[in-house]
Amino acid sequence: MSDCLLSYALTTVPAPLTASPPHVNPGNEDELSYGSVDIVISNSGSTPIRCSRIAFVLRVGRLAQDLALRGEGIAPYVEPSDAWTVVGPQPDVLVAVPSADTAVFPAAGDSSTVRFSVEPISGASEVTVDGLYVTLKNIPVSDKTGVSYIEIEEWATTGGEIPTTPNSGSLEVAKFPFRSGADPSPGVGRALVALESNGGPPATRINARQAVRLEWNHLRGDGHELYMDGARVWDDSIGLGSAYDIPAGTILRDVAVALKTSTPTPDGGFVTRWDHLTVCVTDQRLASLDVTNALTADGPVQANNQLTVTNTLTANGQLKANNALTIADGQTLTAGGPIQANDQLTVTNTLTANGQLKANNALTIADGQTLTAGGPIEANSDVTVRGTLNVAGALTGVSVTLSRTGWSGKWKESEAGEKEGTTNQVLVGRYHSGDENGNTAHRYATLQVKGPR
């Protein structure tokens, strides 16, 4: 064989080409490293060269000198496409579309090759000044680091008939080691990660309202959709990008993030991949809290909406609900600090507060139950206790009104006997003159407890 008459050079995307990670199982092909090889061809001399066909042979397998893991799905393209076309002369080609489209090949073993040929659409052609461009896209790169090569077979001559035996040559292609992680360079791992900042540590546990940066690997042609907290995140930087900064104040509680990546296939379809992660928040802001068993807090407990406990609730600090606070029938509420509900506070069993007890609406303690408070009790509406009320502090806004009656009839003390007032009356005065035979009279009053006016 003679050396090639034309000049050939190649480049790869990505550059350098990265070997696929080892031990990728069938069905997980989206974890492979994919690449493209771009080849330019021209006549570097001053003599015209007639060329009828150029073939490129790629080694297929899992060895260091192999370029591709398999031949299926590799998409060839030639430019100018109006003068040249891609054909598949070898017998193991299943499909060959003579319009610079995709060729589909059967699976290959460790010593197989895959061949792509380009030839002029109108027969023999002369390659002089204008060059030729061939690209082989969507190559699943073999998983062994090493130097592979592309064999070139060239049917060309500088004069006379085109030879039946092709000229030959080769181009080296290096495969560098696979690197996993969140490197945004194409083809070196495609995981979704959350960081506390650009270049910062992983955001595995953050404070509420803290900003978080999401990063993922983007390959040319990929399209992305980002979902967070049950809804899609609409931002122009996501679709064709590789990062998104979640603004401060957005994340209030543990949040699940999902990234959808759509990768185009040579046949015009798409392959969809999902990546998931969860960002945990230390001081979560909850819209509601439903506890079906014991809840114990060593610090303040605050709910911005309804707080419902169907078993024992014990808090050694402040307990606050910005909506209704309800303790189920037969259960106990104990707090070592203030208890406040910005709506109705209802307890159907024992309520014990070592600090202030406040309800901005009605405060109700069920029939036969105990309310104990070590500080002030305040309700902006009715206070109803059908059991025992024990207060060690002030009852804010509560007053007692005394309504006196007239003096009773007069009688001798020795004849008074049991002179009781009527129901709901208390003795507030006594009159007597003389000795035991003198006149005696009693005065009674009615007491009424009133809440805030």
C-alpha positions as CSV (number, residue, x, y, z in Angstrom):
1,M,0.0,0.0,0.0
2,S,1.1,3.5,-0.7
3,D,0.9,6.4,1.7
4,C,-2.2,8.7,1.3
5,L,-1.9,11.4,-1.3
6,L,-4.3,13.8,0.5
7,S,-3.6,15.5,3.9
8,Y,-5.6,14.5,6.9
9,A,-6.0,16.1,10.4
10,L,-8.5,15.6,13.2
11,T,-9.8,17.1,16.4
12,T,-12.2,15.7,19.1
13,V,-15.1,17.0,21.1
14,P,-14.5,17.0,24.0
15,A,-10.8,17.8,23.7
16,P,-9.2,15.7,25.1
17,L,-11.4,12.7,24.5
18,T,-12.3,11.0,27.8
19,A,-12.6,7.3,28.3
20,S,-16.0,5.9,29.6
21,P,-16.2,4.9,33.2
22,P,-15.7,1.2,33.7
23,H,-18.4,-1.4,34.5
24,V,-21.3,0.5,33.0
25,N,-24.2,-2.0,32.9
26,P,-26.6,-2.4,29.9
27,G,-29.5,0.0,30.3
28,N,-27.3,2.8,31.8
29,E,-25.8,3.9,28.5
30,D,-26.3,7.6,29.5
31,E,-23.5,7.1,32.0
32,L,-21.0,6.5,29.2
33,S,-18.6,9.2,27.8
34,Y,-19.6,10.2,24.3
35,G,-17.5,12.1,21.8
36,S,-17.2,13.3,18.2
37,V,-14.2,13.1,15.8
38,D,-13.9,15.8,13.2
39,I,-11.6,15.2,10.3
40,V,-10.5,17.7,7.6
41,I,-9.1,16.6,4.3
42,S,-7.4,18.7,1.7
43,N,-4.8,18.6,-1.1
44,S,-1.7,20.2,0.3
45,G,0.3,20.0,-3.0
46,S,0.2,21.7,-6.3
47,T,-0.9,18.7,-8.4
48,P,-4.6,17.9,-8.7
49,I,-5.6,14.6,-7.1
50,R,-8.5,12.6,-8.4
51,C,-10.3,10.7,-5.6
52,S,-13.3,8.2,-5.9
53,R,-13.6,7.1,-2.3
54,I,-12.2,7.6,1.2
55,A,-12.9,5.1,4.0
56,F,-12.4,5.5,7.8
57,V,-12.0,2.4,9.9
58,L,-12.5,2.7,13.7
59,R,-11.5,-0.1,16.1
60,V,-14.3,-1.2,18.3
61,G,-14.0,-3.0,21.7
62,R,-12.7,-2.6,25.3
63,L,-9.0,-2.5,24.7
64,A,-6.6,0.4,25.1
65,Q,-6.2,0.7,21.3
66,D,-10.0,0.6,20.7
67,L,-11.8,3.9,20.1
68,A,-15.4,3.0,20.5
69,L,-17.3,0.5,22.7
70,R,-19.6,-0.4,19.9
71,G,-20.5,0.8,16.4
72,E,-24.3,1.3,16.8
73,G,-25.5,4.8,16.9
74,I,-22.4,6.6,15.5
75,A,-23.6,9.3,13.2
76,P,-21.4,10.2,10.2
77,Y,-21.7,13.5,8.3
78,V,-19.8,14.9,5.3
79,E,-19.5,18.5,4.0
80,P,-20.0,19.6,1.3
81,S,-23.1,17.3,1.4
82,D,-24.2,18.3,-2.1
83,A,-21.1,16.8,-3.6
84,W,-20.2,13.9,-1.3
85,T,-22.2,11.2,0.5
86,V,-21.7,8.6,3.2
87,V,-22.1,5.0,2.1
88,G,-21.6,1.7,3.9
89,P,-19.8,-0.8,1.6
90,Q,-19.0,-3.4,4.2
91,P,-21.4,-6.3,4.5
92,D,-22.1,-5.9,8.3
93,V,-23.8,-2.6,7.8
94,L,-27.5,-3.0,8.5
95,V,-28.7,0.4,7.4
96,A,-26.9,2.9,5.2
97,V,-28.7,6.1,4.1
98,P,-26.9,7.7,1.2
99,S,-27.6,11.3,2.3
100,A,-25.0,12.0,5.0
101,D,-27.3,10.4,7.6
102,T,-26.8,7.9,10.4
103,A,-25.5,4.3,9.8
104,V,-26.6,1.6,12.2
105,F,-24.2,-1.3,12.9
106,P,-24.4,-4.6,14.8
107,A,-22.7,-5.1,18.2
108,A,-19.0,-5.7,17.9
109,G,-16.6,-7.8,19.9
110,D,-13.1,-7.0,21.2
111,S,-11.4,-7.2,17.8
112,S,-14.1,-5.7,15.5
113,T,-14.0,-2.6,13.4
114,V,-16.5,-0.2,12.0
115,R,-16.1,1.4,8.6
116,F,-17.4,4.7,7.2
117,S,-16.9,5.6,3.5
118,V,-17.4,8.9,1.7
119,E,-17.5,9.2,-2.1
120,P,-18.5,11.8,-4.7
121,I,-22.1,11.8,-5.6
122,S,-21.3,12.2,-9.4
123,G,-18.4,9.7,-9.6
124,A,-14.8,10.6,-9.7
125,S,-13.8,14.0,-8.4
126,E,-10.8,16.2,-8.1
127,V,-9.7,17.6,-4.7
128,T,-7.6,20.7,-5.3
129,V,-8.0,23.9,-3.1
130,D,-11.4,23.2,-1.5
131,G,-11.2,20.7,1.3
132,L,-13.5,18.0,2.7
133,Y,-14.9,17.8,6.2
134,V,-16.1,14.5,7.9
135,T,-17.5,14.2,11.4
136,L,-18.3,11.0,13.3
137,K,-20.7,12.0,16.1
138,N,-22.1,10.2,19.2
139,I,-19.2,7.8,19.6
140,P,-19.5,5.8,22.9
141,V,-15.8,6.0,23.9
142,S,-14.1,2.8,25.0
143,D,-13.4,2.5,28.7
144,K,-9.6,1.9,28.6
145,T,-7.2,4.8,28.6
146,G,-4.7,4.7,25.7
147,V,-4.0,5.7,22.2
148,S,-6.3,4.5,19.5
149,Y,-6.1,5.3,15.8
150,I,-8.4,5.7,12.8
151,E,-7.3,3.8,9.7
152,I,-7.6,5.7,6.3
153,E,-8.2,4.0,3.0
154,E,-7.9,6.3,0.0
155,W,-8.7,5.5,-3.6
156,A,-6.9,8.4,-5.2
157,T,-4.3,9.2,-7.9
158,T,-2.5,12.1,-9.4
159,G,-2.9,10.8,-12.9
160,G,-4.3,7.8,-14.9
161,E,-6.9,5.4,-13.6
162,I,-8.0,5.2,-9.9
163,P,-6.1,2.3,-8.4
164,T,-8.1,-0.8,-7.2
165,T,-5.8,-1.0,-4.1
166,P,-6.3,2.0,-1.8
167,N,-3.6,4.2,-0.4
168,S,-3.4,3.9,3.4
169,G,-2.7,6.0,6.5
170,S,-3.8,6.5,10.1
171,L,-4.6,9.2,12.6
172,E,-3.9,8.8,16.3
173,V,-6.7,9.5,18.8
174,A,-5.9,9.7,22.6
175,K,-8.3,8.6,25.3
176,F,-7.6,10.2,28.7
177,P,-8.8,8.8,32.0
178,F,-12.4,9.2,33.2
179,R,-12.9,11.7,36.0
180,S,-16.0,11.5,38.0
181,G,-17.7,14.4,39.9
182,A,-19.3,17.7,39.1
183,D,-16.7,19.1,36.7
184,P,-18.7,21.1,34.1
185,S,-16.4,20.0,31.3
186,P,-18.3,17.8,28.9
187,G,-18.0,14.1,29.1
188,V,-16.4,13.8,32.6
189,G,-19.4,12.9,34.8
190,R,-22.9,14.4,34.8
191,A,-24.0,14.4,38.4
192,L,-26.3,17.1,39.9
193,V,-24.8,18.7,43.0
194,A,-25.8,21.4,45.5
195,L,-23.2,23.8,46.8
196,E,-23.4,26.5,49.5
197,S,-21.8,28.9,47.0
198,N,-19.9,29.0,43.7
199,G,-16.8,26.9,44.5
200,G,-18.1,26.3,48.1
201,P,-18.7,23.1,50.1
202,P,-21.6,20.8,49.4
203,A,-24.9,22.1,50.7
204,T,-25.9,18.9,52.7
205,R,-27.3,20.8,55.6
206,I,-28.1,24.6,55.5
207,N,-30.0,27.2,57.4
208,A,-33.5,28.3,56.3
209,R,-33.5,31.1,53.7
210,Q,-29.8,30.5,52.8
211,A,-28.8,30.8,49.1
212,V,-27.8,27.5,47.4
213,R,-26.0,26.9,44.0
214,L,-27.0,23.9,41.9
215,E,-24.5,22.6,39.3
216,W,-24.7,19.8,36.7
217,N,-22.8,18.8,33.6
218,H,-24.1,20.0,30.3
219,L,-23.2,18.3,26.9
220,R,-23.6,20.2,23.7
221,G,-27.2,19.6,22.5
222,D,-28.6,18.8,25.9
223,G,-31.8,20.5,27.2
224,H,-32.6,20.8,30.9
225,E,-35.7,21.3,33.1
226,L,-35.3,21.9,36.8
227,Y,-38.0,21.1,39.4
228,M,-38.0,22.1,43.0
229,D,-40.6,22.0,45.8
230,G,-43.3,20.5,43.6
231,A,-43.0,23.0,40.8
232,R,-40.8,23.7,37.7
233,V,-38.3,26.5,38.1
234,W,-38.5,28.9,35.1
235,D,-35.3,30.6,34.4
236,D,-33.6,31.2,31.0
237,S,-30.2,30.1,32.4
238,I,-31.4,26.5,33.0
239,G,-32.3,25.1,29.6
240,L,-28.9,25.2,28.0
241,G,-26.8,25.9,31.1
242,S,-24.9,24.0,33.7
243,A,-25.8,25.9,36.9
244,Y,-28.6,27.7,38.7
245,D,-28.3,29.9,41.9
246,I,-31.3,29.5,44.2
247,P,-32.0,33.0,45.6
248,A,-31.7,33.6,49.4
249,G,-35.0,33.4,51.1
250,T,-36.4,30.7,48.8
251,I,-35.6,27.5,50.7
252,L,-37.5,27.3,54.0
253,R,-37.6,23.6,54.7
254,D,-36.1,20.3,53.3
255,V,-36.5,20.5,49.6
256,A,-36.2,17.8,46.8
257,V,-34.6,18.9,43.5
258,A,-35.0,17.0,40.2
259,L,-33.1,17.8,37.0
260,K,-34.5,16.4,33.7
261,T,-31.9,16.2,30.9
262,S,-33.0,15.5,27.3
263,T,-30.2,14.4,25.0
264,P,-30.8,14.2,21.2
265,T,-30.2,10.9,19.4
266,P,-28.9,10.6,15.8
267,D,-32.3,9.4,14.6
268,G,-34.0,12.6,15.7
269,G,-35.3,11.3,19.0
270,F,-34.3,12.0,22.6
271,V,-33.0,10.1,25.6
272,T,-34.3,11.5,28.9
273,R,-32.3,11.2,32.2
274,W,-33.4,12.3,35.7
275,D,-31.0,13.4,38.5
276,H,-32.4,13.8,42.1
277,L,-31.0,15.3,45.3
278,T,-32.4,16.6,48.6
279,V,-31.2,19.7,50.5
280,C,-31.7,19.5,54.3
281,V,-32.6,22.5,56.4
282,T,-31.7,22.7,60.1
283,D,-34.3,25.3,61.2
284,Q,-37.2,24.4,59.0
285,R,-40.2,26.8,58.5
286,L,-43.3,24.6,58.4
287,A,-46.7,25.6,57.0
288,S,-48.4,22.9,59.2
289,L,-47.3,20.2,61.6
290,D,-49.3,17.1,62.3
291,V,-47.9,14.9,65.1
292,T,-49.4,11.5,65.8
293,N,-47.1,10.6,68.7
294,A,-45.0,12.3,71.4
295,L,-43.4,15.6,70.4
296,T,-40.5,16.9,72.5
297,A,-38.7,20.2,71.9
298,D,-35.8,21.6,73.9
299,G,-36.2,25.0,72.4
300,P,-38.9,27.3,71.0
301,V,-41.6,25.6,68.9
302,Q,-43.3,27.8,66.3
303,A,-45.8,27.0,63.6
304,N,-46.9,29.7,61.1
305,N,-50.1,27.8,60.5
306,Q,-52.1,25.3,62.5
307,L,-50.4,23.1,65.1
308,T,-52.2,19.9,65.9
309,V,-51.1,17.3,68.4
310,T,-52.9,14.1,69.0
311,N,-50.6,12.9,71.7
312,T,-48.4,14.5,74.4
313,L,-46.6,17.8,73.5
314,T,-43.8,18.9,75.7
315,A,-41.8,22.0,75.1
316,N,-39.0,23.4,77.4
317,G,-39.1,26.7,75.6
318,Q,-41.6,29.0,74.0
319,L,-44.6,27.4,72.2
320,K,-46.2,29.5,69.5
321,A,-48.8,28.9,66.8
322,N,-49.8,31.7,64.3
323,N,-53.1,29.9,63.8
324,A,-55.2,27.6,65.9
325,L,-53.4,25.5,68.6
326,T,-55.4,22.3,69.3
327,I,-54.6,19.5,71.7
328,A,-56.7,16.3,71.2
329,D,-59.1,14.8,73.7
330,G,-57.3,13.0,76.5
331,Q,-53.8,14.4,75.8
332,T,-51.6,16.8,77.7
333,L,-49.9,20.1,76.7
334,T,-46.9,21.1,78.8
335,A,-44.6,24.1,78.1
336,G,-41.7,25.4,80.1
337,G,-42.2,28.9,78.5
338,P,-44.9,31.1,77.1
339,I,-47.8,29.6,75.1
340,Q,-49.3,31.8,72.5
341,A,-51.9,31.1,69.8
342,N,-52.9,33.8,67.4
343,D,-56.2,32.1,66.9
344,Q,-58.3,29.8,69.2
345,L,-56.5,27.8,71.9
346,T,-58.4,24.6,72.8
347,V,-57.2,22.0,75.2
348,T,-59.4,19.0,76.0
349,N,-57.1,17.8,78.8
350,T,-54.5,19.2,81.2
351,L,-52.8,22.4,80.1
352,T,-49.7,23.5,82.1
353,A,-47.7,26.6,81.3
354,N,-44.8,27.9,83.4
355,G,-44.9,31.2,81.6
356,Q,-47.4,33.5,79.9
357,L,-50.5,31.9,78.4
358,K,-52.1,33.9,75.6
359,A,-54.8,33.3,73.0
360,N,-55.8,36.0,70.6
361,N,-59.2,34.4,70.3
362,A,-61.1,32.1,72.7
363,L,-59.3,30.1,75.3
364,T,-61.2,26.9,76.2
365,I,-60.4,24.2,78.7
366,A,-62.6,21.1,78.5
367,D,-65.1,20.0,81.2
368,G,-63.4,18.5,84.2
369,Q,-59.8,19.4,83.1
370,T,-57.1,21.5,84.7
371,L,-55.5,24.8,83.6
372,T,-52.3,25.7,85.4
373,A,-50.2,28.8,84.6
374,G,-47.2,30.2,86.3
375,G,-47.6,33.6,84.5
376,P,-50.3,35.8,83.2
377,I,-53.3,34.4,81.3
378,E,-54.8,36.5,78.5
379,A,-57.5,35.8,76.0
380,N,-58.9,38.4,73.6
381,S,-62.2,36.6,73.6
382,D,-64.0,34.2,76.0
383,V,-62.1,32.2,78.7
384,T,-63.9,29.0,79.5
385,V,-62.7,26.6,82.1
386,R,-65.0,23.7,83.0
387,G,-62.6,22.2,85.4
388,T,-60.0,23.7,87.8
389,L,-58.3,27.0,87.2
390,N,-55.0,27.5,89.0
391,V,-53.1,30.8,88.4
392,A,-49.9,31.8,90.1
393,G,-49.7,35.1,88.2
394,A,-52.1,37.9,87.1
395,L,-55.3,37.4,85.1
396,T,-55.0,40.2,82.6
397,G,-58.2,42.3,82.1
398,V,-60.3,40.3,84.6
399,S,-62.4,42.3,87.1
400,V,-64.9,41.5,89.9
401,T,-68.0,43.7,90.3
402,L,-69.8,43.8,93.7
403,S,-73.5,44.8,93.8
404,R,-74.8,45.4,97.3
405,T,-78.4,44.8,98.4
406,G,-80.3,46.6,101.2
407,W,-80.2,45.8,104.9
408,S,-82.2,42.8,106.0
409,G,-85.0,43.0,108.6
410,K,-84.0,43.6,112.3
411,W,-84.2,40.9,114.9
412,K,-82.8,40.1,118.3
413,E,-79.5,38.4,118.2
414,S,-80.7,35.7,120.5
415,E,-83.5,35.0,118.0
416,A,-81.4,35.4,114.7
417,G,-80.8,31.6,114.2
418,E,-79.4,30.9,110.6
419,K,-80.0,34.0,108.6
420,E,-78.4,33.1,105.2
421,G,-78.3,35.1,102.1
422,T,-79.9,33.8,98.8
423,T,-78.0,32.0,96.1
424,N,-74.9,33.8,94.6
425,Q,-74.8,36.3,97.5
426,V,-72.1,36.9,100.1
427,L,-72.3,38.7,103.5
428,V,-70.7,42.2,103.3
429,G,-72.1,43.9,106.4
430,R,-73.6,43.4,109.9
431,Y,-75.4,45.8,112.2
432,H,-76.1,45.4,115.9
433,S,-77.2,47.7,118.8
434,G,-77.3,47.1,122.5
435,D,-76.8,43.7,124.2
436,E,-77.9,40.3,123.1
437,N,-81.5,41.5,123.2
438,G,-80.7,44.4,120.9
439,N,-81.5,44.6,117.2
440,T,-79.3,42.8,114.5
441,A,-79.3,43.3,110.7
442,H,-77.3,41.7,107.8
443,R,-76.4,43.2,104.4
444,Y,-75.6,41.0,101.3
445,A,-74.0,41.6,97.9
446,T,-73.9,39.9,94.5
447,L,-70.4,39.2,92.9
448,Q,-69.8,39.1,89.1
449,V,-66.5,38.2,87.3
450,K,-66.1,40.1,84.1
451,G,-63.5,39.7,81.3
452,P,-61.8,42.5,79.3
453,R,-64.1,45.3,78.1
